[in-house]
Amino acid sequence: MDPKPIVEIAIWHDISTALRFLWAYWFVIIGFAFNMLIAHAIIPSLVASGQLSPRVARLRPLFYLGALGILAVALLSLLLSMLQIGAIGRFWDRWWI
């Protein structure tokens, strides 16, 4: 049940690459959520309450477009991480315990 010791440098490199892409995914998703929050909640609320001029509401499509671009980067980062995660099978013979 114990994994074999990891002695190959290539396995360490694949694990490190997978972890880097997972961390990048986390940060990019935070950026996506921030853009969606601004476009979908903060700008309409502040315009409706009169704290911002209605001209600012024209910026909402830009935030939505930015969120869409960031989401594409997040999905790419997650995909690249999943491609690298296969290195675990080289030293851990069972995926489900």
N, C-alpha and C positions, 0 to 999 in steps of 0.2 A: 504494500500500500504506500510505502514511502517512495517519493520520486528519486530517480537517479541523480547523482550530483551533476551539476552543469559544469562541464569542463571545456566545452567548445566555445571559442570566442564568437563564432557565427550565431550561436543560439542567444548569447548575451546581447549581441547587436540587434537581433530581431526583437527580443523582448524590450530593449530600450527604445527601439523605433516605435513599437506598438504603444508603449506608455507615453511617448512624446505626442503621438497622434491623439491618444485619449485625452491628454491634458489640453492639447490644442482644441479638441472638440468641446471640452468643458468651457473654455474661455470664449469660444466663438458662439456657443449657445447662449451664454450670458449677454453677449452683444446683440444677438437676435432678439432675445427677450426685451432688452432695453429699447431697441428700435420699435418693436411692436407696442410696448407700453406707451412710448411717446406718441406714436401715430394713432393708436386706437383708444387711448384713455386720457392722456394728459392734455393733448392739444384740443380735442373736442370739449373737454370739461372746462378748460380755461377760456375758450372762445365763448361757450354757452354762458359762463358766469360773467363775462364782460371784462375779465382781467387781461385778455389778449385781444388784439383787433382781429376781425374776420379775415384779414389778409394773411394772417399766419396759418389759417386752415389750408391754404394752398400748398403748404409744405408737407402735408400728410402723405401725398403720393410718393414724395421723395423718400420719406422714412419707410414706407411700405416696400418700395423698390430696393432700398438698402437692406431691409430685413430679408427680402427674397434672395438677394445676392449672398448675404451672410449665411442663410440657410443652406444654399448650395455648397458653400465652403464647408459648413458643418457636416453635411452628408458625405462630402468627399473625404473629409478627415476621418469620419467614422468608418467609411469603406476601407480606407488605407490601413486603419488600425485593425480591422477584422482580417485583412489579408495577411498581416504580420503575426496575428495571434496563433497561427498554425505552428509556430515554433514551440509552443507548449507541448504539443503531441510528441516532440522528439525526446523529452525527458520525463513527461508525466504520461504514463501509458493508459490511464483511465480518466475520461472526462467527467463521468458521473460516479460518485462514490456511493 
